[in-house]
Structure formats: C-alpha cells, structure tokens
C-alpha cells in the first residue's frame, strides 16, 4: 500500500472504532477492512446506518477513497 492508502485505511479504521456499536453492530467485534473495496463497503454501511455526522464523515473518506482509486486506475 502507498502512504496515502495507509493514511486512508487508518482513518477508516478510526471511523469503524467510533461507529462500531451504533452502525456496524452486525460485523465481528475485531473487524477492520483489509482492502480498498472492504473500506468502501464499510463506509457504505456507516452512511446507511449512521446519523448525519456519521454520514458526513464517511462521505468525506469515500471521496478520498475515490481519488486514490482513480489515481491507481489511471496509472
């Protein structure tokens, strides 16, 4: 993973920790996304099951994820 991907995944993991009990109750207690696709999926879960603040945080990370994904596919 690149440095930007590592930063993104660390941010997603922090969001998972923040919203685990409120939005991600159906995932294993020790679950963290391992790939960018997994990160996109968990951000979607947070957007769908969270409150407005959760949605906004997940949407911000999703934009970062899309930029990283687009850069990789262009390379």
Secondary structure as the mmCIF struct_conf table of DSSP 4:
data_model
#
loop_
_struct_conf.conf_type_id
_struct_conf.id
_struct_conf.beg_label_comp_id
_struct_conf.beg_label_asym_id
_struct_conf.beg_label_seq_id
_struct_conf.end_label_comp_id
_struct_conf.end_label_asym_id
_struct_conf.end_label_seq_id
HELX_RH_AL_P HELX_RH_AL_P1 UNK A 3 UNK A 23
TURN_TY1_P TURN_TY1_P1 UNK A 25 UNK A 26
BEND BEND1 UNK A 27 UNK A 27
TURN_TY1_P TURN_TY1_P2 UNK A 29 UNK A 30
BEND BEND2 UNK A 35 UNK A 35
HELX_RH_AL_P HELX_RH_AL_P2 UNK A 36 UNK A 49
BEND BEND3 UNK A 50 UNK A 50
HELX_RH_AL_P HELX_RH_AL_P3 UNK A 52 UNK A 74
#
